[in-house]
Amino acid sequence: MSKQSKDLNTKFLSDKQLSDRYEVHRATIWRWSRDGFFPQPVKFGNHCTRWKLSDVEAWEAAQEVPA
């Protein structure tokens, strides 16, 4: 698969989708990102900001604590 094809298959999530995923307010997602606790978003144009699903999943895996 070429890099261009891979980029076209990248999935992105909005702050609303992330707030639903973690059951927190949308502002919490932005605060986590600002404070360096959460992956940084990707900006598309002037009004569209999203988070890469792969970055979010990697962050989730890093948060897991062994039982």
N, C-alpha and C positions, 0 to 999 in steps of 0.2 A: 504494500500500500504506500503510495507516495505521501510526502509530508502535506501537500495540498489537500489530498483526499482525507487524511487524518484530521486536519484542521476543520474541514467541513463537517466532520462527524462529532466534533467537540460539543458537549452539552453544557448549557449554562443555566444558572438558577437566579431568580430575582430575590430581592430582600423579602418580599412577601412570601415566596416559596420557602425560603430559609426560616422565616419566623414561624411559619406553619410546621415545618419539619422539627424545629426545636421547642415549639410551644412557648415562644418568647415574643416580646414586642419587636416590631421592625427596627426601632431605634437601638435595641440591644445588639442587633447584627452589626449596625454601623459602629457602635461603640466598641464592640469586640475587635472589629477590623482596625479602627483608629488606634486602639491600645495595643495592637500587635498580638492579640490572643487568637485571632481568627485569620484565615487567608485574606489576602488583599483582593479587592474586586478588579475587574477589567472594565474599562470605560469604552463605550462605543459611541462616538459622536459627542454631542453636548448633553444629551438627556437620557442616555441609556447606560446603566451600570449593572453588571452581572458578575456572578462568581462561577468559576469553572467547577463543574461537578467533580472532576478528578481531584482538584485541590481540596474540596470540601471532604471528600471521602478519605483522602490521605490524612487530613486533620482529624477526622473522626477516629481513624485507626490509631493515631498517635495518642488520643485521649483515653483509650482503653487501658484499664488497670487490671493486671492479673488477679484472679480470685484467690 
